[in-house]
Structures are given as structure tokens and as C-alpha cells.
Amino acid sequence: MFKWKKLGKIFNPTLTSGGDWMREYAQSTSVLLLESCVRVYFSCRPLPDSTGKYVSYLGYVDLDRNDLTKVLYVSEKPILELGDLGTFDEFGTNPASVIKVGDQIRIYYCGWTRCESVPFNSAIGVAQSRDEGKTFVKLGKGPVLSYSPEEPFLLGSPKIKWFNNTWYLWYASGSDWLENNGKPEPVYKIKMAYSSDGIHWLKEGRNSVAVKLEKNECQASADVFFYKNQFHMLFSYRYSVGYRAKEAGYRIGYASSDDILNWKRDDSKAGISLSEEGWDSEMISYSHTFELNGNMYMLYQGNNFGKFGFGLAILED
């Protein structure tokens, strides 16, 4: 069983003096370790338009390597442009996962577009950086992983990893839209794909994690890492409806694997839960783990799906 000690909220976008593109939300963090700092990427939003609709952008903050509670720099502009008219990422890039393999720095992101009968659809794109992750350029206008006859919509929440000379991508795959008081709500589960080049993918074609709450339990953000001779996965899960309230909102679950393909779920071993009060007392989700200076850390978002920022925890046991 893991045991995480919370170190508090690290960054709140509603309090930053950044541009109009970063007014709310710091969602779905992902870390790039640099010699000068720890760069934390996240998805943020400007204020909604007159009809209440959002767009989303990707930005970052640099944290002090010797004191991760200290913010050194906040990006002054988005690291990636939104897509052109009609493309899969015209209205947003959220969430994203960054990786450095050799001299390559890539970011895999969920691009989404608006729809008529349901709020949105999404697919997964990739971009590459040549300036240490300050900006990224897309490797094409289309996605590298998109819907198919078996996965009809909503591919998103990418988590990219490199193990044993193979690219692995865990993602959320939509299976249904549910009508809830006249409003459609998505249902999605965690799946995995693998690749030799990170561009052309083979989908494993099955759900990675068993359900616990209900048949339509939603799962996302499969943060996989290898630790003490075993693969571990921290992921986010929630009820299919009513999840904007505390009782049915996001939690962090856990699964383990010996072969990276077959996972055994046991949420009691996640080692982190809601606080009694404060910014993470109603929701806790979209974790990202990383190692630094001999310690294991976790970044995560709290209430309101990360509207007021992300926090940090350190592994104690």
C-alpha cells in the first residue's frame, strides 16, 4: 500500500497575472525534468464566452528543483496553437502528457471539437518541441489516435510512457452517451495502445481496469510507472452522473501489473484520498507521478476539476 503526504496546493491560475488565455483551471499535469527546473504542463482556459462555452490551451509553470512548492516562472503564452477550421483540435487541447526520449521532447494531447447533439468529440494528437519544451509544433493537422468502428468517439486523456524500447499510450475511450435530465453525459474506460515509433499505433482493444462503482463508471488518466519490480497505475474514476457533487465525484484508484498488460485493481492501495476541508475536499483526480532527488512525488487536481489549481504530495511509504 502506498502512503502519500500532501504538501498543499502549488499553483492557482485564478491568482496569476498571466494573459487572458490563462484565467481558470490547471488540469491534468505532466512533468518534464530539466537541469534548471521542474517544468509542469497543464491545461487552462480563458473565461467562458457569452454563451458559456470554453476553449482550452496548454501552458506550464517552472518549479524550483530544490523546493517544489516554489514557482519560478509562468508561461506567457500557450505552448501549442489551436487547430484550424474544422480540425479535431479547433476548440481545445486538454489534457496532455509530455515525454522525453533521447533528444526528442513530445507532447501527446487530447484535441476536442464542438458537436451538435452532444457537447464535444475528441481524439489524440502529438507535437514536438525543439526549444526544451517552451513551445511545440504539431506533427500534422490530424490525430495519431482517433475513433474507429470499435471505439466510436471520445478518445482522450492520453498518458504516454516508454518502456523496453516501446511506446505505450494509455487513454480514455468513449463507449456511450447517457441522457441525464436532458443533458448528455459521456461514459469512458481506460484502454492501451503501443507503438514502435510513437506515431503509428496498435490498439490493445480491451478495457485495462475493471469497474467498481457501476457498469457505466468513468475512468481516465492512467498514470503508469515502474517501481520496486512492478508496474503500478494510479487512475481517476467517478460515477457516470451526478459527478459534479462530492458524493459521486472523482477519486484516485490503483491497479498493479507484472506484465504491463493485465491489471489487478485495489483502490485501497492508492494511499491518497479527499481532505477533510479545503481545495481538495470534494474531488481528487488526474494524478501524475515523477521521481526527483530520490523521492517520488505526485501532482493532482482538486475540487471543480482543477479550476483552482493543482497540488503536490510526496510518497512516504
Secondary structure as GFF3:
##gff-version 3
##sequence-region A 1 317
A	DSSP	beta_strand	4	11	.	.	.	ID=ss1
A	DSSP	three_ten_helix	13	15	.	.	.	ID=ss2
A	DSSP	beta_strand	24	33	.	.	.	ID=ss3
A	DSSP	beta_strand	38	45	.	.	.	ID=ss4
A	DSSP	beta_strand	57	64	.	.	.	ID=ss5
A	DSSP	beta_strand	67	74	.	.	.	ID=ss6
A	DSSP	beta_strand	92	101	.	.	.	ID=ss7
A	DSSP	beta_strand	104	114	.	.	.	ID=ss8
A	DSSP	beta_strand	120	129	.	.	.	ID=ss9
A	DSSP	beta_strand	137	138	.	.	.	ID=ss10
A	DSSP	beta_strand	153	163	.	.	.	ID=ss11
A	DSSP	beta_strand	166	180	.	.	.	ID=ss12
A	DSSP	beta_strand	183	195	.	.	.	ID=ss13
A	DSSP	beta_strand	202	203	.	.	.	ID=ss14
A	DSSP	beta_strand	218	226	.	.	.	ID=ss15
A	DSSP	beta_strand	231	238	.	.	.	ID=ss16
A	DSSP	three_ten_helix	246	248	.	.	.	ID=ss17
A	DSSP	beta_strand	251	257	.	.	.	ID=ss18
A	DSSP	beta_strand	264	265	.	.	.	ID=ss19
A	DSSP	three_ten_helix	267	269	.	.	.	ID=ss20
A	DSSP	beta_strand	285	292	.	.	.	ID=ss21
A	DSSP	beta_strand	295	301	.	.	.	ID=ss22
A	DSSP	alpha_helix	303	306	.	.	.	ID=ss23
A	DSSP	beta_strand	310	315	.	.	.	ID=ss24
###
